[in-house]
Amino acid sequence: MGTVTRGTTNPNRLRRMDRWIAATHGAELRRAADPVAVDLGYGAAPWTAVELLHRLRTVAPHARVVGVEIDPARVAAAEPYARPGLVFRHGGFEVPLSPGSRRPSLIRAANVLRQYHEDEVAAVWRRLCARLAPASEHSGGGLLVEGTCDEIGRRHVWVALGPEGPRTVTFATRLGSLDRPSDLAERLPKALIHRNVPGEPVHAFLRDFDRAWAAAAPYASYGARQRWMRAVRDLTADWPVTDGPVRWRQGEVTVRWEALAPRT
């Protein structure tokens, strides 16, 4: 279920997203009896699925990865890269897994929805969230991470969703390549990219971020990282930033979804 994407992919393209997942969702993966992660729409080559397995196993040694592609030729091409803990399946938004498998603890869908229409996103999110491991007394449930990045992974914006729906939006960048935070607007996920206009929350957030960045210009003498951290700290006065300096140092900032959600 879905549409064949262009399949563009590069090694190490999703490193920022993967590191964030490992840092913020690693505990959930370790708690899971059978932590299955899905790399949905990995593209013309399986690099991102191979890398996801490696990065997840640094925090959850028993994690498994299932690469899912809607193009059968891409699945066949990926088969030589299969190994213990890494398999490839033909499919789409239905997220096919082996019979008897638990629901996935993670679904990563990077650069998949960019070619879809904005009004299709909500239905895809609901379908994928319904496939996640459910929340329980001791677990927040599985995580869907859906977003967009540039060709070499310098700039990336993603939405994190639980079984109940969207939770947060994360902006991540290689700070040395950034002129201003609003440069990330071109990598907004499909749910937000057409909402970067006056009157919409995401536009107001990027405007305020640019202002905080400009006000933090004196910190540039200490490096782009210090300038970014100061700008994000100033943002916390008006925006519900959910992370702290440990993640800011990585060139990231995460904001609650409700603050940036499109106005209906």
C-alpha positions as CSV (number, residue, x, y, z in Angstrom):
1,M,0.0,0.0,0.0
2,G,1.5,3.3,-1.1
3,T,3.4,4.7,-4.1
4,V,6.9,4.0,-5.3
5,T,9.3,6.8,-4.3
6,R,12.3,8.1,-6.3
7,G,14.5,5.9,-4.1
8,T,17.2,8.5,-3.6
9,T,19.5,7.4,-0.8
10,N,23.0,7.9,0.4
11,P,25.1,6.2,3.1
12,N,25.0,8.0,6.4
13,R,22.2,10.3,5.3
14,L,19.9,9.5,8.3
15,R,22.6,9.6,11.0
16,R,21.0,12.6,12.8
17,M,17.6,10.9,13.0
18,D,19.2,7.6,14.1
19,R,21.2,9.2,16.8
20,W,18.2,11.0,18.1
21,I,16.1,7.8,18.1
22,A,18.9,5.9,19.9
23,A,19.1,8.6,22.6
24,T,15.4,9.2,23.2
25,H,13.9,5.8,22.4
26,G,16.7,3.5,23.4
27,A,15.2,2.7,26.8
28,E,11.9,1.7,25.2
29,L,13.7,-0.6,22.8
30,R,15.6,-2.2,25.7
31,R,12.4,-2.8,27.6
32,A,10.7,-4.5,24.7
33,A,10.8,-8.3,24.7
34,D,11.4,-8.3,20.9
35,P,12.4,-4.9,19.7
36,V,11.6,-4.7,16.0
37,A,12.3,-1.6,14.0
38,V,11.0,-0.9,10.5
39,D,12.9,1.1,8.0
40,L,9.9,2.0,5.8
41,G,10.8,3.0,2.2
42,Y,14.6,2.6,2.5
43,G,15.0,3.3,-1.2
44,A,17.1,2.0,-4.1
45,A,19.9,0.8,-1.8
46,P,19.6,-0.6,1.7
47,W,22.3,1.5,3.3
48,T,19.9,3.2,5.8
49,A,18.5,-0.1,7.0
50,V,22.0,-1.5,7.6
51,E,23.0,1.6,9.5
52,L,19.8,1.6,11.5
53,L,20.6,-1.9,12.8
54,H,24.1,-0.9,13.8
55,R,23.0,2.3,15.6
56,L,20.1,0.7,17.4
57,R,22.2,-2.2,18.7
58,T,24.5,0.3,20.4
59,V,21.6,1.0,22.8
60,A,19.5,-2.2,22.4
61,P,21.7,-5.2,21.5
62,H,18.7,-7.4,20.7
63,A,17.1,-5.0,18.3
64,R,16.0,-6.3,14.9
65,V,15.4,-4.3,11.7
66,V,13.0,-5.0,8.9
67,G,13.5,-3.0,5.7
68,V,10.2,-2.5,3.8
69,E,10.0,-1.4,0.2
70,I,7.1,-1.2,-2.2
71,D,9.3,-1.8,-5.2
72,P,10.0,-5.6,-5.5
73,A,13.2,-4.9,-7.5
74,R,14.6,-2.9,-4.6
75,V,13.8,-5.8,-2.2
76,A,15.6,-8.3,-4.4
77,A,18.6,-6.0,-4.7
78,A,18.8,-5.7,-0.9
79,E,18.7,-9.4,-0.2
80,P,22.5,-9.8,-0.3
81,Y,22.7,-7.4,2.6
82,A,20.4,-9.5,4.9
83,R,22.0,-10.8,8.0
84,P,21.0,-12.0,11.5
85,G,18.7,-9.2,12.8
86,L,18.2,-7.6,9.3
87,V,15.6,-8.8,6.8
88,F,13.9,-7.1,3.8
89,R,10.2,-7.3,3.0
90,H,8.0,-6.2,0.1
91,G,5.2,-3.8,1.2
92,G,4.2,-0.4,2.1
93,F,2.1,1.4,4.7
94,E,0.5,-1.9,5.9
95,V,4.0,-2.7,7.3
96,P,4.3,-6.4,6.6
97,L,6.2,-8.4,9.2
98,S,6.7,-12.1,9.7
99,P,3.7,-14.1,11.0
100,G,3.7,-14.1,14.7
101,S,5.9,-11.0,15.0
102,R,5.1,-8.4,17.6
103,R,4.1,-5.0,16.6
104,P,7.2,-2.8,15.9
105,S,8.7,-0.7,18.6
106,L,9.9,1.7,15.9
107,I,8.9,2.7,12.4
108,R,11.2,5.1,10.6
109,A,9.8,6.7,7.5
110,A,12.3,9.2,6.1
111,N,11.7,11.1,2.9
112,V,8.7,8.9,2.1
113,L,5.7,11.2,2.4
114,R,7.4,14.2,0.6
115,Q,5.9,13.2,-2.7
116,Y,2.4,12.8,-1.3
117,H,-0.3,15.4,-1.0
118,E,-0.7,17.2,2.4
119,D,-4.2,16.0,2.8
120,E,-3.0,12.3,2.6
121,V,-0.6,12.6,5.5
122,A,-3.1,12.3,8.4
123,A,-4.5,9.0,7.1
124,V,-0.9,7.5,6.6
125,W,0.0,8.6,10.1
126,R,-3.1,6.9,11.6
127,R,-2.4,3.7,9.7
128,L,1.3,3.6,10.8
129,C,0.5,4.5,14.4
130,A,-2.0,1.7,14.5
131,R,0.8,-0.7,13.7
132,L,3.0,0.4,16.5
133,A,3.4,-1.6,19.8
134,P,0.7,-0.3,22.1
135,A,1.3,1.7,25.2
136,S,1.1,0.0,28.6
137,E,1.5,0.7,32.3
138,H,5.3,0.4,31.9
139,S,5.8,1.6,28.3
140,G,4.9,4.6,26.1
141,G,4.5,2.2,23.2
142,G,6.2,2.2,19.8
143,L,7.4,5.3,18.0
144,L,6.9,6.5,14.4
145,V,9.5,8.9,13.2
146,E,8.5,10.6,9.9
147,G,10.4,13.4,8.3
148,T,12.6,14.8,5.6
149,C,16.3,15.6,5.1
150,D,18.6,16.9,2.4
151,E,20.7,14.5,0.2
152,I,23.7,14.2,2.6
153,G,21.9,14.6,5.9
154,R,23.0,18.1,6.9
155,R,19.5,19.4,7.6
156,H,16.6,17.3,8.8
157,V,13.1,17.9,10.4
158,W,11.0,15.1,11.7
159,V,7.8,14.4,13.6
160,A,7.7,11.8,16.4
161,L,4.4,10.0,16.9
162,G,3.2,7.5,19.4
163,P,0.3,5.1,19.2
164,E,-1.9,8.1,20.2
165,G,-0.6,10.4,17.5
166,P,1.9,13.2,17.0
167,R,4.1,14.2,20.0
168,T,7.0,16.4,18.9
169,V,8.8,18.0,16.0
170,T,12.6,18.0,15.9
171,F,14.9,20.3,13.9
172,A,18.4,19.0,13.4
173,T,21.3,20.5,11.5
174,R,25.0,20.5,10.9
175,L,25.6,23.9,12.5
176,G,28.6,24.8,10.3
177,S,26.3,24.8,7.3
178,L,23.6,27.0,8.8
179,D,23.1,30.7,7.9
180,R,19.9,31.0,9.9
181,P,17.5,28.5,11.5
182,S,14.8,29.2,8.9
183,D,17.1,27.5,6.4
184,L,15.5,24.3,7.8
185,A,12.1,25.3,6.4
186,E,12.8,23.6,3.1
187,R,13.1,20.3,5.0
188,L,9.9,20.5,6.9
189,P,7.9,17.3,6.6
190,K,4.9,17.2,4.4
191,A,2.4,18.0,7.2
192,L,4.1,21.3,7.8
193,I,6.0,22.4,4.7
194,H,3.0,24.1,3.1
195,R,2.1,25.8,6.4
196,N,5.2,28.0,6.6
197,V,3.2,31.1,5.8
198,P,2.2,34.0,8.0
199,G,-0.6,33.1,10.5
200,E,0.6,29.5,10.9
201,P,2.5,28.4,14.1
202,V,5.4,26.9,12.3
203,H,6.1,30.2,10.5
204,A,5.9,32.0,13.8
205,F,8.3,29.5,15.4
206,L,10.9,29.9,12.6
207,R,10.5,33.7,12.7
208,D,11.2,33.7,16.4
209,F,14.1,31.3,16.0
210,D,15.7,33.6,13.4
211,R,15.3,36.5,15.8
212,A,16.8,34.5,18.7
213,W,19.7,33.5,16.4
214,A,20.3,37.1,15.4
215,A,20.3,38.2,19.1
216,A,22.8,35.4,19.9
217,A,25.2,36.7,17.3
218,P,27.8,37.7,19.9
219,Y,28.1,34.0,20.9
220,A,29.3,33.2,17.3
221,S,32.8,34.1,18.4
222,Y,32.7,31.0,20.6
223,G,31.4,28.9,17.7
224,A,28.2,28.0,15.9
225,R,27.3,25.5,18.7
226,Q,27.3,28.1,21.4
227,R,25.3,30.5,19.3
228,W,22.7,27.7,18.6
229,M,22.5,26.8,22.3
230,R,21.9,30.4,23.3
231,A,19.3,30.9,20.7
232,V,17.4,27.8,21.7
233,R,17.6,28.8,25.4
234,D,16.0,32.1,24.5
235,L,13.3,30.2,22.5
236,T,12.2,28.3,25.6
237,A,10.7,31.5,27.1
238,D,7.9,31.3,24.5
239,W,7.9,27.9,23.0
240,P,7.5,24.4,24.6
241,V,11.0,23.0,24.0
242,T,11.1,19.5,25.3
243,D,14.8,18.7,25.3
244,G,17.9,20.3,26.9
245,P,21.5,21.3,26.4
246,V,22.7,17.7,25.8
247,R,20.6,17.5,22.6
248,W,21.1,21.2,21.7
249,R,24.8,20.6,21.5
250,Q,24.1,18.2,18.7
251,G,22.5,20.9,16.6
252,E,18.9,19.8,17.6
253,V,15.9,21.3,19.2
254,T,12.6,19.5,19.9
255,V,9.2,21.2,20.3
256,R,5.8,19.8,21.3
257,W,3.7,19.1,18.3
258,E,0.7,21.0,19.6
259,A,2.7,24.3,19.4
260,L,3.5,23.8,15.7
261,A,0.4,21.9,14.5
262,P,-1.3,23.4,11.4
263,R,-4.4,25.5,12.1
264,T,-7.5,24.0,10.6
